[in-house]
Amino acid sequence: PFDMLTLEYGFTSYSDDANTKLDKIHVSNADDSKSTTLAYNMRLAAGTYLRTGLSYVEHPAFSPDVKDALNLQVGGTLFF
């Protein structure tokens, strides 16, 4: 009853100023980055949680030459 399943979506848009400046010097760039994460938070003890997740990221960097990424995430949280 204390565990939690999470579905997260993230969207980052790069500024028009940055895109315009790079266009002027003929450098290709991504306009935005999108991510989707499915994570599970497991309660280990009172105030102690373990989080594991899988995340897919489109355009993980400003450069469009960087391929999309699939990331495994593991983290711990302590509340006191």
PDB file as gemmi writes it, atoms N, CA and C in Angstrom:
CRYST1    1.000    1.000    1.000  90.00  90.00  90.00 P 1                      
ATOM      1  N   PRO A   1       0.805  -1.219   0.000  1.00  0.00           N  
ATOM      2  CA  PRO A   1       0.000   0.000   0.000  1.00  0.00           C  
ATOM      3  C   PRO A   1       0.845   1.279   0.000  1.00  0.00           C  
ATOM      4  N   PHE A   2       2.142   1.182   0.280  1.00  0.00           N  
ATOM      5  CA  PHE A   2       2.986   2.369   0.329  1.00  0.00           C  
ATOM      6  C   PHE A   2       3.844   2.518  -0.934  1.00  0.00           C  
ATOM      7  N   ASP A   3       3.759   1.542  -1.838  1.00  0.00           N  
ATOM      8  CA  ASP A   3       4.511   1.613  -3.077  1.00  0.00           C  
ATOM      9  C   ASP A   3       3.781   2.507  -4.071  1.00  0.00           C  
ATOM     10  N   MET A   4       4.489   2.938  -5.115  1.00  0.00           N  
ATOM     11  CA  MET A   4       3.866   3.832  -6.090  1.00  0.00           C  
ATOM     12  C   MET A   4       4.430   3.551  -7.484  1.00  0.00           C  
ATOM     13  N   LEU A   5       3.533   3.459  -8.453  1.00  0.00           N  
ATOM     14  CA  LEU A   5       3.892   3.328  -9.849  1.00  0.00           C  
ATOM     15  C   LEU A   5       3.651   4.682 -10.503  1.00  0.00           C  
ATOM     16  N   THR A   6       4.620   5.168 -11.281  1.00  0.00           N  
ATOM     17  CA  THR A   6       4.533   6.512 -11.850  1.00  0.00           C  
ATOM     18  C   THR A   6       4.795   6.481 -13.351  1.00  0.00           C  
ATOM     19  N   LEU A   7       3.973   7.217 -14.091  1.00  0.00           N  
ATOM     20  CA  LEU A   7       4.209   7.451 -15.509  1.00  0.00           C  
ATOM     21  C   LEU A   7       4.417   8.951 -15.670  1.00  0.00           C  
ATOM     22  N   GLU A   8       5.576   9.334 -16.206  1.00  0.00           N  
ATOM     23  CA  GLU A   8       5.930  10.756 -16.329  1.00  0.00           C  
ATOM     24  C   GLU A   8       6.188  11.097 -17.790  1.00  0.00           C  
ATOM     25  N   TYR A   9       5.824  12.310 -18.179  1.00  0.00           N  
ATOM     26  CA  TYR A   9       6.117  12.818 -19.519  1.00  0.00           C  
ATOM     27  C   TYR A   9       6.763  14.183 -19.365  1.00  0.00           C  
ATOM     28  N   GLY A  10       7.843  14.405 -20.086  1.00  0.00           N  
ATOM     29  CA  GLY A  10       8.528  15.699 -20.024  1.00  0.00           C  
ATOM     30  C   GLY A  10       8.705  16.282 -21.414  1.00  0.00           C  
ATOM     31  N   PHE A  11       8.595  17.593 -21.521  1.00  0.00           N  
ATOM     32  CA  PHE A  11       8.782  18.285 -22.795  1.00  0.00           C  
ATOM     33  C   PHE A  11       9.623  19.520 -22.532  1.00  0.00           C  
ATOM     34  N   THR A  12      10.713  19.648 -23.278  1.00  0.00           N  
ATOM     35  CA  THR A  12      11.575  20.820 -23.183  1.00  0.00           C  
ATOM     36  C   THR A  12      11.688  21.437 -24.562  1.00  0.00           C  
ATOM     37  N   SER A  13      11.414  22.727 -24.667  1.00  0.00           N  
ATOM     38  CA  SER A  13      11.532  23.439 -25.936  1.00  0.00           C  
ATOM     39  C   SER A  13      12.719  24.392 -25.831  1.00  0.00           C  
ATOM     40  N   TYR A  14      13.574  24.362 -26.840  1.00  0.00           N  
ATOM     41  CA  TYR A  14      14.729  25.247 -26.840  1.00  0.00           C  
ATOM     42  C   TYR A  14      14.304  26.632 -27.318  1.00  0.00           C  
ATOM     43  N   SER A  15      14.931  27.653 -26.815  1.00  0.00           N  
ATOM     44  CA  SER A  15      14.519  29.036 -27.079  1.00  0.00           C  
ATOM     45  C   SER A  15      14.660  29.417 -28.546  1.00  0.00           C  
ATOM     46  N   ASP A  16      13.802  30.324 -28.979  1.00  0.00           N  
ATOM     47  CA  ASP A  16      13.873  30.850 -30.344  1.00  0.00           C  
ATOM     48  C   ASP A  16      15.198  31.570 -30.580  1.00  0.00           C  
ATOM     49  N   ASP A  17      15.690  32.268 -29.553  1.00  0.00           N  
ATOM     50  CA  ASP A  17      16.965  32.978 -29.688  1.00  0.00           C  
ATOM     51  C   ASP A  17      18.115  32.005 -29.981  1.00  0.00           C  
ATOM     52  N   ALA A  18      18.144  30.905 -29.258  1.00  0.00           N  
ATOM     53  CA  ALA A  18      19.207  29.920 -29.473  1.00  0.00           C  
ATOM     54  C   ALA A  18      19.087  29.306 -30.864  1.00  0.00           C  
ATOM     55  N   ASN A  19      17.869  28.948 -31.265  1.00  0.00           N  
ATOM     56  CA  ASN A  19      17.673  28.361 -32.593  1.00  0.00           C  
ATOM     57  C   ASN A  19      18.053  29.339 -33.702  1.00  0.00           C  
ATOM     58  N   THR A  20      17.684  30.600 -33.567  1.00  0.00           N  
ATOM     59  CA  THR A  20      17.993  31.619 -34.574  1.00  0.00           C  
ATOM     60  C   THR A  20      19.496  31.821 -34.699  1.00  0.00           C  
ATOM     61  N   LYS A  21      20.172  31.894 -33.550  1.00  0.00           N  
ATOM     62  CA  LYS A  21      21.625  32.113 -33.568  1.00  0.00           C  
ATOM     63  C   LYS A  21      22.342  30.949 -34.253  1.00  0.00           C  
ATOM     64  N   LEU A  22      21.925  29.724 -33.956  1.00  0.00           N  
ATOM     65  CA  LEU A  22      22.562  28.565 -34.574  1.00  0.00           C  
ATOM     66  C   LEU A  22      22.240  28.481 -36.063  1.00  0.00           C  
ATOM     67  N   ASP A  23      21.022  28.859 -36.454  1.00  0.00           N  
ATOM     68  CA  ASP A  23      20.672  28.872 -37.882  1.00  0.00           C  
ATOM     69  C   ASP A  23      21.564  29.838 -38.654  1.00  0.00           C  
ATOM     70  N   LYS A  24      21.887  30.977 -38.056  1.00  0.00           N  
ATOM     71  CA  LYS A  24      22.721  31.989 -38.722  1.00  0.00           C  
ATOM     72  C   LYS A  24      24.133  31.483 -39.011  1.00  0.00           C  
ATOM     73  N   ILE A  25      24.628  30.596 -38.154  1.00  0.00           N  
ATOM     74  CA  ILE A  25      25.978  30.065 -38.369  1.00  0.00           C  
ATOM     75  C   ILE A  25      25.926  28.649 -38.968  1.00  0.00           C  
ATOM     76  N   HIS A  26      24.741  28.275 -39.475  1.00  0.00           N  
ATOM     77  CA  HIS A  26      24.525  27.011 -40.189  1.00  0.00           C  
ATOM     78  C   HIS A  26      24.851  25.786 -39.343  1.00  0.00           C  
ATOM     79  N   VAL A  27      24.421  25.815 -38.100  1.00  0.00           N  
ATOM     80  CA  VAL A  27      24.572  24.668 -37.206  1.00  0.00           C  
ATOM     81  C   VAL A  27      23.183  24.072 -36.996  1.00  0.00           C  
ATOM     82  N   SER A  28      23.034  22.792 -37.315  1.00  0.00           N  
ATOM     83  CA  SER A  28      21.726  22.159 -37.130  1.00  0.00           C  
ATOM     84  C   SER A  28      21.499  21.886 -35.652  1.00  0.00           C  
ATOM     85  N   ASN A  29      20.246  21.961 -35.248  1.00  0.00           N  
ATOM     86  CA  ASN A  29      19.911  21.764 -33.847  1.00  0.00           C  
ATOM     87  C   ASN A  29      18.500  21.202 -33.721  1.00  0.00           C  
ATOM     88  N   ALA A  30      18.238  20.546 -32.607  1.00  0.00           N  
ATOM     89  CA  ALA A  30      16.904  20.033 -32.314  1.00  0.00           C  
ATOM     90  C   ALA A  30      16.058  21.171 -31.759  1.00  0.00           C  
ATOM     91  N   ASP A  31      14.765  21.157 -32.058  1.00  0.00           N  
ATOM     92  CA  ASP A  31      13.867  22.198 -31.542  1.00  0.00           C  
ATOM     93  C   ASP A  31      13.380  21.898 -30.135  1.00  0.00           C  
ATOM     94  N   ASP A  32      13.341  20.607 -29.784  1.00  0.00           N  
ATOM     95  CA  ASP A  32      12.805  20.243 -28.477  1.00  0.00           C  
ATOM     96  C   ASP A  32      13.316  18.866 -28.066  1.00  0.00           C  
ATOM     97  N   SER A  33      13.007  18.504 -26.842  1.00  0.00           N  
ATOM     98  CA  SER A  33      13.349  17.199 -26.298  1.00  0.00           C  
ATOM     99  C   SER A  33      12.124  16.670 -25.554  1.00  0.00           C  
ATOM    100  N   LYS A  34      11.812  15.388 -25.765  1.00  0.00           N  
ATOM    101  CA  LYS A  34      10.661  14.770 -25.100  1.00  0.00           C  
ATOM    102  C   LYS A  34      11.132  13.530 -24.353  1.00  0.00           C  
ATOM    103  N   SER A  35      10.549  13.281 -23.192  1.00  0.00           N  
ATOM    104  CA  SER A  35      10.908  12.080 -22.446  1.00  0.00           C  
ATOM    105  C   SER A  35       9.665  11.444 -21.830  1.00  0.00           C  
ATOM    106  N   THR A  36       9.698  10.122 -21.750  1.00  0.00           N  
ATOM    107  CA  THR A  36       8.639   9.353 -21.096  1.00  0.00           C  
ATOM    108  C   THR A  36       9.312   8.381 -20.142  1.00  0.00           C  
ATOM    109  N   THR A  37       8.831   8.350 -18.907  1.00  0.00           N  
ATOM    110  CA  THR A  37       9.434   7.506 -17.880  1.00  0.00           C  
ATOM    111  C   THR A  37       8.357   6.688 -17.183  1.00  0.00           C  
ATOM    112  N   LEU A  38       8.630   5.418 -16.990  1.00  0.00           N  
ATOM    113  CA  LEU A  38       7.802   4.550 -16.166  1.00  0.00           C  
ATOM    114  C   LEU A  38       8.668   4.148 -14.982  1.00  0.00           C  
ATOM    115  N   ALA A  39       8.222   4.472 -13.771  1.00  0.00           N  
ATOM    116  CA  ALA A  39       9.039   4.227 -12.576  1.00  0.00           C  
ATOM    117  C   ALA A  39       8.212   3.560 -11.483  1.00  0.00           C  
ATOM    118  N   TYR A  40       8.908   2.835 -10.626  1.00  0.00           N  
ATOM    119  CA  TYR A  40       8.277   2.167  -9.492  1.00  0.00           C  
ATOM    120  C   TYR A  40       9.030   2.569  -8.228  1.00  0.00           C  
ATOM    121  N   ASN A  41       8.313   3.107  -7.249  1.00  0.00           N  
ATOM    122  CA  ASN A  41       8.885   3.474  -5.954  1.00  0.00           C  
ATOM    123  C   ASN A  41       8.475   2.418  -4.940  1.00  0.00           C  
ATOM    124  N   MET A  42       9.460   1.747  -4.336  1.00  0.00           N  
ATOM    125  CA  MET A  42       9.184   0.695  -3.379  1.00  0.00           C  
ATOM    126  C   MET A  42       9.592   1.147  -1.972  1.00  0.00           C  
ATOM    127  N   ARG A  43       8.677   1.021  -1.040  1.00  0.00           N  
ATOM    128  CA  ARG A  43       8.967   1.384   0.358  1.00  0.00           C  
ATOM    129  C   ARG A  43       9.768   0.252   0.989  1.00  0.00           C  
ATOM    130  N   LEU A  44      10.998   0.566   1.408  1.00  0.00           N  
ATOM    131  CA  LEU A  44      11.848  -0.425   2.059  1.00  0.00           C  
ATOM    132  C   LEU A  44      11.639  -0.449   3.564  1.00  0.00           C  
ATOM    133  N   ALA A  45      11.453   0.738   4.137  1.00  0.00           N  
ATOM    134  CA  ALA A  45      11.205   0.904   5.576  1.00  0.00           C  
ATOM    135  C   ALA A  45      10.594   2.287   5.745  1.00  0.00           C  
ATOM    136  N   ALA A  46      10.227   2.624   6.954  1.00  0.00           N  
ATOM    137  CA  ALA A  46       9.636   3.945   7.203  1.00  0.00           C  
ATOM    138  C   ALA A  46      10.602   5.035   6.751  1.00  0.00           C  
ATOM    139  N   GLY A  47      10.176   5.842   5.784  1.00  0.00           N  
ATOM    140  CA  GLY A  47      10.998   6.942   5.294  1.00  0.00           C  
ATOM    141  C   GLY A  47      12.093   6.559   4.315  1.00  0.00           C  
ATOM    142  N   THR A  48      12.141   5.297   3.898  1.00  0.00           N  
ATOM    143  CA  THR A  48      13.177   4.829   2.981  1.00  0.00           C  
ATOM    144  C   THR A  48      12.530   4.197   1.754  1.00  0.00           C  
ATOM    145  N   TYR A  49      12.878   4.738   0.581  1.00  0.00           N  
ATOM    146  CA  TYR A  49      12.277   4.262  -0.668  1.00  0.00           C  
ATOM    147  C   TYR A  49      13.358   3.982  -1.697  1.00  0.00           C  
ATOM    148  N   LEU A  50      13.111   2.974  -2.537  1.00  0.00           N  
ATOM    149  CA  LEU A  50      13.965   2.650  -3.671  1.00  0.00           C  
ATOM    150  C   LEU A  50      13.151   2.909  -4.930  1.00  0.00           C  
ATOM    151  N   ARG A  51      13.719   3.671  -5.866  1.00  0.00           N  
ATOM    152  CA  ARG A  51      13.020   3.992  -7.112  1.00  0.00           C  
ATOM    153  C   ARG A  51      13.800   3.396  -8.275  1.00  0.00           C  
ATOM    154  N   THR A  52      13.103   2.636  -9.103  1.00  0.00           N  
ATOM    155  CA  THR A  52      13.679   2.121 -10.336  1.00  0.00           C  
ATOM    156  C   THR A  52      12.784   2.561 -11.487  1.00  0.00           C  
ATOM    157  N   GLY A  53      13.376   2.850 -12.616  1.00  0.00           N  
ATOM    158  CA  GLY A  53      12.571   3.312 -13.731  1.00  0.00           C  
ATOM    159  C   GLY A  53      13.262   3.109 -15.061  1.00  0.00           C  
ATOM    160  N   LEU A  54      12.468   3.196 -16.106  1.00  0.00           N  
ATOM    161  CA  LEU A  54      12.957   3.116 -17.467  1.00  0.00           C  
ATOM    162  C   LEU A  54      12.474   4.365 -18.181  1.00  0.00           C  
ATOM    163  N   SER A  55      13.398   5.057 -18.840  1.00  0.00           N  
ATOM    164  CA  SER A  55      13.084   6.337 -19.471  1.00  0.00           C  
ATOM    165  C   SER A  55      13.536   6.330 -20.926  1.00  0.00           C  
ATOM    166  N   TYR A  56      12.669   6.824 -21.816  1.00  0.00           N  
ATOM    167  CA  TYR A  56      13.009   6.980 -23.227  1.00  0.00           C  
ATOM    168  C   TYR A  56      13.027   8.470 -23.536  1.00  0.00           C  
ATOM    169  N   VAL A  57      14.134   8.942 -24.139  1.00  0.00           N  
ATOM    170  CA  VAL A  57      14.308  10.373 -24.415  1.00  0.00           C  
ATOM    171  C   VAL A  57      14.542  10.588 -25.905  1.00  0.00           C  
ATOM    172  N   GLU A  58      13.692  11.420 -26.524  1.00  0.00           N  
ATOM    173  CA  GLU A  58      13.900  11.840 -27.908  1.00  0.00           C  
ATOM    174  C   GLU A  58      14.725  13.121 -27.904  1.00  0.00           C  
ATOM    175  N   HIS A  59      15.754  13.186 -28.726  1.00  0.00           N  
ATOM    176  CA  HIS A  59      16.644  14.348 -28.802  1.00  0.00           C  
ATOM    177  C   HIS A  59      17.210  14.690 -27.418  1.00  0.00           C  
ATOM    178  N   PRO A  60      18.017  13.802 -26.832  1.00  0.00           N  
ATOM    179  CA  PRO A  60      18.518  14.038 -25.479  1.00  0.00           C  
ATOM    180  C   PRO A  60      19.514  15.190 -25.371  1.00  0.00           C  
ATOM    181  N   ALA A  61      19.946  15.735 -26.498  1.00  0.00           N  
ATOM    182  CA  ALA A  61      20.894  16.847 -26.487  1.00  0.00           C  
ATOM    183  C   ALA A  61      20.453  17.884 -27.515  1.00  0.00           C  
ATOM    184  N   PHE A  62      21.030  19.051 -27.439  1.00  0.00           N  
ATOM    185  CA  PHE A  62      20.695  20.144 -28.347  1.00  0.00           C  
ATOM    186  C   PHE A  62      21.023  19.775 -29.793  1.00  0.00           C  
ATOM    187  N   SER A  63      22.014  18.939 -29.985  1.00  0.00           N  
ATOM    188  CA  SER A  63      22.420  18.516 -31.330  1.00  0.00           C  
ATOM    189  C   SER A  63      21.512  17.393 -31.818  1.00  0.00           C  
ATOM    190  N   PRO A  64      20.988  17.491 -33.042  1.00  0.00           N  
ATOM    191  CA  PRO A  64      20.142  16.412 -33.566  1.00  0.00           C  
ATOM    192  C   PRO A  64      20.950  15.165 -33.939  1.00  0.00           C  
ATOM    193  N   ASP A  65      22.280  15.268 -33.930  1.00  0.00           N  
ATOM    194  CA  ASP A  65      23.129  14.125 -34.256  1.00  0.00           C  
ATOM    195  C   ASP A  65      23.174  13.094 -33.134  1.00  0.00           C  
ATOM    196  N   VAL A  66      22.775  13.484 -31.922  1.00  0.00           N  
ATOM    197  CA  VAL A  66      22.764  12.561 -30.788  1.00  0.00           C  
ATOM    198  C   VAL A  66      21.510  11.697 -30.905  1.00  0.00           C  
ATOM    199  N   LYS A  67      21.695  10.387 -30.876  1.00  0.00           N  
ATOM    200  CA  LYS A  67      20.574   9.459 -31.031  1.00  0.00           C  
ATOM    201  C   LYS A  67      19.694   9.471 -29.785  1.00  0.00           C  
ATOM    202  N   ASP A  68      18.439   9.042 -29.967  1.00  0.00           N  
ATOM    203  CA  ASP A  68      17.516   8.918 -28.842  1.00  0.00           C  
ATOM    204  C   ASP A  68      18.111   7.966 -27.802  1.00  0.00           C  
ATOM    205  N   ALA A  69      17.688   8.121 -26.559  1.00  0.00           N  
ATOM    206  CA  ALA A  69      18.306   7.359 -25.473  1.00  0.00           C  
ATOM    207  C   ALA A  69      17.267   6.576 -24.673  1.00  0.00           C  
ATOM    208  N   LEU A  70      17.648   5.380 -24.263  1.00  0.00           N  
ATOM    209  CA  LEU A  70      16.855   4.566 -23.349  1.00  0.00           C  
ATOM    210  C   LEU A  70      17.692   4.432 -22.082  1.00  0.00           C  
ATOM    211  N   ASN A  71      17.165   4.907 -20.955  1.00  0.00           N  
ATOM    212  CA  ASN A  71      17.930   4.953 -19.708  1.00  0.00           C  
ATOM    213  C   ASN A  71      17.267   4.122 -18.626  1.00  0.00           C  
ATOM    214  N   LEU A  72      18.077   3.391 -17.883  1.00  0.00           N  
ATOM    215  CA  LEU A  72      17.627   2.688 -16.683  1.00  0.00           C  
ATOM    216  C   LEU A  72      18.012   3.571 -15.493  1.00  0.00           C  
ATOM    217  N   GLN A  73      17.053   3.829 -14.621  1.00  0.00           N  
ATOM    218  CA  GLN A  73      17.301   4.698 -13.470  1.00  0.00           C  
ATOM    219  C   GLN A  73      17.104   3.920 -12.171  1.00  0.00           C  
ATOM    220  N   VAL A  74      17.996   4.154 -11.230  1.00  0.00           N  
ATOM    221  CA  VAL A  74      17.868   3.575  -9.890  1.00  0.00           C  
ATOM    222  C   VAL A  74      18.253   4.669  -8.910  1.00  0.00           C  
ATOM    223  N   GLY A  75      17.418   4.855  -7.886  1.00  0.00           N  
ATOM    224  CA  GLY A  75      17.714   5.895  -6.905  1.00  0.00           C  
ATOM    225  C   GLY A  75      17.114   5.569  -5.550  1.00  0.00           C  
ATOM    226  N   GLY A  76      17.626   6.207  -4.545  1.00  0.00           N  
ATOM    227  CA  GLY A  76      17.117   6.041  -3.184  1.00  0.00           C  
ATOM    228  C   GLY A  76      16.674   7.363  -2.610  1.00  0.00           C  
ATOM    229  N   THR A  77      15.670   7.317  -1.746  1.00  0.00           N  
ATOM    230  CA  THR A  77      15.158   8.522  -1.085  1.00  0.00           C  
ATOM    231  C   THR A  77      15.007   8.242   0.403  1.00  0.00           C  
ATOM    232  N   LEU A  78      15.478   9.184   1.206  1.00  0.00           N  
ATOM    233  CA  LEU A  78      15.311   9.092   2.662  1.00  0.00           C  
ATOM    234  C   LEU A  78      14.502  10.294   3.138  1.00  0.00           C  
ATOM    235  N   PHE A  79      13.487  10.052   3.928  1.00  0.00           N  
ATOM    236  CA  PHE A  79      12.710  11.129   4.571  1.00  0.00           C  
ATOM    237  C   PHE A  79      12.942  11.016   6.073  1.00  0.00           C  
ATOM    238  N   PHE A  80      13.328  12.157   6.691  1.00  0.00           N  
ATOM    239  CA  PHE A  80      13.524  12.129   8.152  1.00  0.00           C  
ATOM    240  C   PHE A  80      13.174  13.452   8.742  1.00  0.00           C  
TER     241      PHE A  80                                                      
END                                                                             
